[in-house]
Amino acid sequence: MSASVDTAEAYERCEAITREQAANFYYGIRLLARDRRRAMCAAYAFARRIDDIGDGTLEAEEKLRRLDAEAATLALLGSPGVAGEESDPVIVALSDAHERFSLPLDALLELIEGVRMDVAGVTYESFEDLVPYCRRVAGAIGRVCLAIFGLREPLRAERARAEALADDLGVALQLTNILRDVREDAENGRVYLPAEDLRRFGLGGGADGAEAGSAPQASALLAWIDDDGRAPGAPDTGSDDGRGGVGGPEALVRFQAERAREWFTRGLELAPLLDRRSAACVLAMAGIYHRLLERIEADPRRALQRHMSLPASEKAWVAVRAMLAGAG
C-alpha cells in the first residue's frame, strides 16, 4: 500500500500542476492569500484531472469508469481520516481545502457530469441546449471558487446572487474557450457551436444537431471553415445572415463573441461583492479571457485556423491592473 502524502506536500504538487497547466488562471490565483491560493490550486488540479480523462485517448468505456471512480472519491471527502490515509496528493489537498472552505462537492460532481457529456459526443441544437453544459463544466467551478473567495462583510446576505454571478462568469469563460478551440475540438470530433447557428451562418448539410452526431458534424464544420464558408449546399459567404451582416465562419465567430461578452458583463458584477484580493483574482482571470475574446473577435479567420493566446507580458499586465482595481 502506498504511503500517505503530507498535506503541505500535496498542496505543493497542486500548485505545480496549476503553474504548469493553468496558463490563464494562475495569474489571478497567485493574487490570493496563501490558504485561499492553495485551495484554488487543489480545486484546479482536480478539475484538470477530470478534463484530462475526458480529453484523453482511452476508450469511452474506460473514461466513464474513471469518471465514476473520481465521483466515488468525492463522496468520501469530509469523512474522518480521509486525508491521512490517501496517497493521492490532489485528493489530500482537496480534502483539506474542503475542510477549510466547505467546498460545494455537488458542483464538482456537475463537472464530472459535463465531461461525461463530452465522452458521449453530445452535440447542441440551440444555445439554450449548450448553456447547461457550460454551467456544468465552468459555472460549477465558479461556484467552487466562490466558496474559497471572501465576500465583503456587509454583503454576505447576497451569497445567492454571488453564486448566480459566479455561474454566469463561468459560462462566459467557457464560451471563450469554445471559440478559441473551434478547430482543435472539431479535429477531435467535437462541436460545441449550436447547430442552429451553424446553419444560420451558412453551414448546410451535416450540421443538423444531435441527429447528425458529433463526428459527421465536426467533419462538415472543418470543411466549411477551410473552404471559407463555401461548403456544399451552403450559400456564398456574401449572403445576408438575417441580421444585416455577412454570413460565413467569420460572421459566426463574431456573433458568438458578442454573445460571450453579454455573459461577461453580467458575470463581472461579482467582483464588487468580493473582498479586495478575491476581486483582484476574478478581475485578472476574467480580464485575460476577455482580452482573448477581443483578439478572437478582431481576427476570426486566424482564430479558426490556430489556437490563439495572449503573451505572458500581456497576462501580467492584466493581473497588475486587476490588483489595482481590486484595491479600489
PyMOL commands that set and color helices and strands:
alter all, ss='L'
color gray80, all
select helices_A, chain A and resi 7-21+26-29+34-55+60-76+82-85+89-101+105-120+127-148+153-180+182-187+195-200+209-212+214-226+249-273+276-298+300-305+312-326
alter helices_A, ss='H'
color red, helices_A
deselect
rebuild
show_as cartoon
